[in-house]
Amino acid sequence: MYINNGDDMLDKLVESLIESPIVKKGDYNYFVNPITDGVPLVESGLLQEVAEAVSKYANLNVDKIVCVEAMGIHLATTISLSTNIPFVVVRKRSYGLEGEVAVHQTTGYSEGELYINGLNKGDRVFLVDDVVSTGGTMAAVIKALKRIGVEIIDVMAIIEKGDGRKFVEKETGIKVHTLVRANVIKGKVVIEAFTAGKNSS
């Protein structure tokens, strides 16, 4: 299902989602997409389209962009290059640097530790990630950012799947914006809504 939103800005993203193959991880239906997985091929035009949409709909009046390894890195890089805002990567391994903050995250298909470096109390930040599905990772990172004492100006996941956005908002009290809501229905990716600038709990 593809409902044209009257805005050609997201055509490449929508096309990439509709063409995404589906794989099963246990009981979890997982779509494989260039934005969420970096495979099969990441077209520069798709990244540019997403960065332009983020710049249009997110509040980027911030000191730093924060992303989560691994699939937030290409997004933060592209946004950083177009805005000149530096970015910090929440990594999956510890560096032991002064001020490092550990984050325990649980998703629908994995569990582990994440580590935050390069942020200071009072920093104004924009958190970006590829997808919010179960919401486990995003909620854990937001809670850690609050412990550090940064000011979370805006949060965006490019793709919303399932009830993850609502879970994050309930767990953290922070509003999460997305560009599109997509879900796997009868073995195919279905675009359920264009959510850019319209998310509400």
C-alpha positions, 0 to 999 in steps of 0.5 A, a space after each residue: 500500500 502506497 499513499 502519496 503524501 503530495 510531497 515528492 521528498 520521500 519517493 526514494 525512501 518509499 521505493 526502497 522500503 517497498 522493495 525491501 526483502 523480509 527475513 525472520 529472526 525468531 518470531 520477528 519479521 525484519 525488513 532489509 533496507 539500505 537505510 536500516 541495514 546498509 544492504 544491498 546498496 546505499 544510493 547517495 540520492 537516497 541518503 541525500 533525500 533523507 538528510 533533506 527531510 530531516 533538515 526540513 522536519 527536525 529541530 537542528 538548533 543543536 550543538 551535536 548530533 547523536 547517533 547509534 552504531 551502526 546504522 545511525 552513522 551514515 545518517 549522522 554523517 550525511 546530516 553533519 555534512 549538510 549542516 556543519 553540526 558535529 556528531 557523536 556515535 554511541 558505540 558498542 564497545 568501551 573506550 574507557 575514556 573519562 566521562 564515558 557512560 554505559 547503556 544497557 539496551 534490549 531490542 526485540 532481537 538483541 541485547 547488549 551494552 552501548 557506550 557514550 563518549 563526547 557529550 557534556 552536561 548542557 550540550 544541546 543534542 539531536 538524536 537520530 536513528 534509522 528505525 524505531 521498532 521495539 523502542 528498546 535501544 532508543 529508550 535506553 539511549 535517551 535515559 542515558 542522555 538525561 543522566 549525562 545532563 544534555 538538553 535533548 532538543 529533538 529525536 527522530 527515527 527515519 522509519 517507524 515500525 510497530 509500537 516502538 515510538 509510543 513505547 519510547 515516549 511513554 518510557 522517557 517523556 520525550 517526543 519522537 518524530 519519524 518520516 514514515 511508518 512501515 510494517 511487514 504485512 503478509 510478507 511485504 513492507 507496507 507504507 502505513 503513513 507519512 508521519 513527517 511533522 505529524 507524530 503524536 502520542 
